[in-house]
Amino acid sequence: MYKVPKSKKILYLGVVSERAAEKYGTTPITLDHDMQVFPEAGRTLTVSEFARHVADTADRLWAAGVRPTEHVAVYKTSNFDITVLACGAARIGAVPVMLSPHLDGDSIGELLERLQRPTLLTDREKLTGPLAGLPLDGLTARVVTTTGSHPGAVSFADLAGAPERRPVLLDPDQPALMTHTSGTTGIPKLVVHSARSLGARGNWQDKVVSFIRKRETVAMHVSYVHSRMYLGLAVLQTRGMPMVFMNDGSPEHVADMLVRHRPGVLETHPNSFLEWEQMLDDPRRPISNVKYFNSTFDAIHPSTMHKFLHATDRRSPVFLQVYGQSECGPLAARTYRRRNALKADGRCQGYPTPFMTKYRLVPRNGEKPSKETPGYIDVATAGRALSYHGEQERFDRQVLGEWWRGGDVGYRTKWGCLHLLDREVDTIPGIESTLEIEDEVLHKLEELTELVIVPGPDKQPVPVVCTRGDEPLDVRRWKAAVAGHPALAAPVQRRLSDLPRTATMKIRRLELARQLAEQLGGERQEEPTAAR
C-alpha cells in the first residue's frame, strides 16, 4: 500500500487573509450578529477588512505582552470575533488555544492548568460567570477582556492604536493552533496542530471546493473553536467565495438568513441538519437555491440527507458526508444524490483520498473485522496532529507507526467502502451498531427530532428520544418501529435542549448515560419518562 507523503502545503493562519485579500479583497463576509470586539465593523465586511482586524488584534496582543510560541487561550461568548482573535494571536507567532464557550468553569480551570499559565482572552460575561470562582492570577500569565472591564484584567479596547508589528511565521512543524476533542468522554484533550498539518487538511478541503465550478455563496453554522472553521475560512477566502456565518442555529433564524442570502452551499453539524428539518415546511423554501450540502464532524442520517436534497430546486444537488477526527482532519468521504440518499447505508463513510489519506481494519479479540465483529479503524494522513498538549503519553498510545487508532470500530465492504459502526466506548453488548438502529428508527418516525441509544444502569440499551414540539411519544408507533430490536429498553423522552452536547453539537453519550443512571436509579421503566 502507498505511503501518505508529508504535506508540502503550509497554512499560516495569521497571514492567510492578508494574502487572500491581494486577489479577493472585496469578497464579502456576512454575519448574523455584531462582533463584540469590533462592533463598528457591522454585519458585512470584506476579506480585506477581516485581514485588517486580524492585524489590529495582533498589534494589541503584542502590546499586552504576548510573544511568539506562547499560549493564548480563547474562551469567550460564542461570536464570530473568536476567529479574528485566534488569527490575530497566530499572526505574532503565538499559539491560539480554542476553548468552547460551552465548557464549564471546572473544565476550563483544568485546561488552563494544563497550559501552564497562558494568556487568557475572554469577556466580561465569562469572567463574571463560569470563571468567577477560578484563581486566574495563578492559572494565567495575564487576562485580556474583550468586553467591558474587570479587576486584574487588561481591556482589549484600551490597547487600540498599538504600534504595528510584522507577522511572525514559526517553523511549519512547530505548534500553531490548539483545538480540543469533542469531550464526549470527559475533560477534552488539547489537540496540537502545526502549520504543516493544517496545510495538509486545507489541501484536502481545497480540492473538494475546486469541484464547485460556479462562484457560490457559502453559508455555515459551525463551531468557531473547531479547526474546521479555520480551514473553511482559509479555503473560502483564497477561492474568493462569498461567505455567510450564522451564530444563531435555531431553525427559524436560519430559515430567515437562507431566504435573505440564498446560498448555493450549506454546511453545519449533522445534529443541526436534523433539527433544521422542521424549516423544510417553510413556504418561503429557504433551501431552494442550495446545490451543495456539507456535513462534517459525525455521521448523518440518510433520511435527513434525502429531505434536504429534495427541498432544493437546483439541478443534481449533492450531499457530501465527510468522516474525520479532531486529531487527523478529513479521512474519508462520500457524495449522495437524490436517487441514492434514502437507500444509503448510514454507516457508510465512503472512501479515502488516494495519496492523502488511507485506512486499515485491525481485528479486535482476534476476530476478522466484519459487521458482526467490527475491527479497530486505523487511519494514516498527512494532517495528523502533533500531540495532545500535556498528555504526550496518552497521544503516543494511539500512534502505531504511521497509523492512528482513533477509537472507532467498523468494517470494510467488498467494494472497499469504510463502514463506521460505533465508537468503541459506546458499544453495547448484543447491539451491532447503535448508530444503525438510530438511522432506521428516525427514518420510520418523522415526529422524532433526535434518538440516542445509550447503556442504562443495568447495561441494557436505553433509547432517549426527542419529539417535535416536545409532544408525548406515541408508544404504539414506537413499538412498531422498534419491533425488530427486542433488546431495547423502554424509551426515555427528553427535550432536545436538555441533551448534553459538545461544541459541534454531538451528543455526549457517556454523560447522558450517567444522567440516566441517576434518573432511573437502576429501575427498568415500563413507559416513556415524561419530557422534562
ZINOR-V23159 format. One line per field, one symbol per residue. ss: DSSP state (h for helix, s for strand, l for the rest). phi: phi as a letter, one per 30 degrees, with the letter a starting at -180 (. if undefined). psi: psi as a letter, one per 20 degrees, with the letter a starting at -180 (. if undefined). Layout:
ss->???
phi->???
psi->???
This chain:
ss->lllllllllllllllhhhhhhhhhlllsssslllllllhhhllssshhhhhhhhhhhhhhhhhhllllllssssllllllhhhhhhhhhhhlllssssllllllhhhhhhhhhhhllssssslhhhhllllllllhhhhssssssllllllllsslhhhlllllllllllllllsssssslllllllllssssshhhhhhhhhhhhhhhllllllllsssslllllhhhhhhhhhhhhhlllssslllllhhhhhhhhhhhlllssssshhhhhhhhhhhhllllllllllssssslllllhhhhhhhhllllllllsssssssslllsssssssslllllllllllsssssllllsssssslsllslllllllssssssslllllsslllhhhhhllssllsssssssssslllllsssssshhhlllllllhhhhhhhhhhhlllsssssssslllllssssssshhhllllhhhhhhhllllllllllssllhhhllslllllslhhhhhhhhhhhhllllllllslll
phi->.dcddddcdcbcddbdddddddcbdcddbcccaddddbdddicbbcdddedddddddeddddddjdbeiddbdcbbeeaededddddddddcidcdcccdddddddddeddddddhiddccbbddddccedeccddedcbdabccdbibaeicddddddeidedbddccdedcdebabcbddidckddcdccccdddddddddedddddddddcdcdccbbbedcceeddddedddddcicebbccddcdedddedddddchdcbbbadeddedddedddddddhdcecdcbcbbciadbdeddeedddccccddhdbcccccabedbidbbaacbbedbddddddddcjbdceibbabbccechicdeaddbdcdccbbadddddacdibedddddccbidcbccjcbaacddciddcccadedcdbeicdadddddedddddcdddcabbcbddeciddcdccbbdihdedddddddddcedbddddddccbdeddddbcdcidddddddddddedddhicdccbedddc
psi->qqppqppippoohiihgghhhhhlhjpqoprjrqphhmhihajprrhghghhhggggggghghijprqiqpoponrqpqhihhggghgghhjjropooppiiqrggggghhhhhimmrpooarhghhidhihjqmhhhiqhqpppipbrqpiqpphhijqjqqqqqqoorpijrphqprqrhjikbpqqopoqrhghhhgghgghhhghiiohqoqppppnqpijqhhghhgggghgiikpqqppphojqhgggggghhhimqipppaqghggghihhiiipiimhihjphpppoahrqqphhgggghhjiqiqplqpopppprqhiiaphqrqqqrhhighiqoiipibqropjhqrrqppqpkjqpprhhmqrpopqpqijprgrppjlghgghhipnciqpoijqqbrprijjppppgrqhiiqppiogohhggggghhhhnhipiqpppqpahjjqppppqqqpjkqppohghghhhjhjmiiqrqqpprqhiipprahkjqpnghhghghhhgghkjppphrppqq.
